[in-house]
Amino acid sequence: MHEIYRSETMLVRCIPAEDESRWVITFDNYGSGAGFDRESFGQAFLAQSGISQINILGSGNHWYQYPDIAMALEKARERIVGADRILTYGSSMGAYAAIRFAARLGADCCLALSP
């Protein structure tokens, strides 16, 4: 696991698996907590399943309305250029972000739980 972008408001983590042709980009849900000292939405499940993942976290419950969201998304997209399949994934506030940013991230599909 390594960070590919970090600011006061955003953190983008990359956790590649053996197969880097398929990626899931996750967004945290409302109420995940402030700061970045936490596991990302779906992180453990995706890691146990051997799925490469990018985790996008906001510093609070601000519905991904941060001044540097475009930069965070750009850094995530740069990391997965050439991937065969990209899925955005989130619940609640994260589902909203998964839908809203899917096209910008080049996603093939989106799994949005209770946006």
Secondary structure, DSSP 8 states (H G I E B T S, - for coil): -EEEEE-SSEEEEEE--S--SEEEEEE--TTS-SSS-S--TTHHHHHHTT-EEEEEEESSSSTT--TTHHHHHHHHHHHTTT-SEEEEEEETHHHHHHHHHTTTTT-SEEEEE--
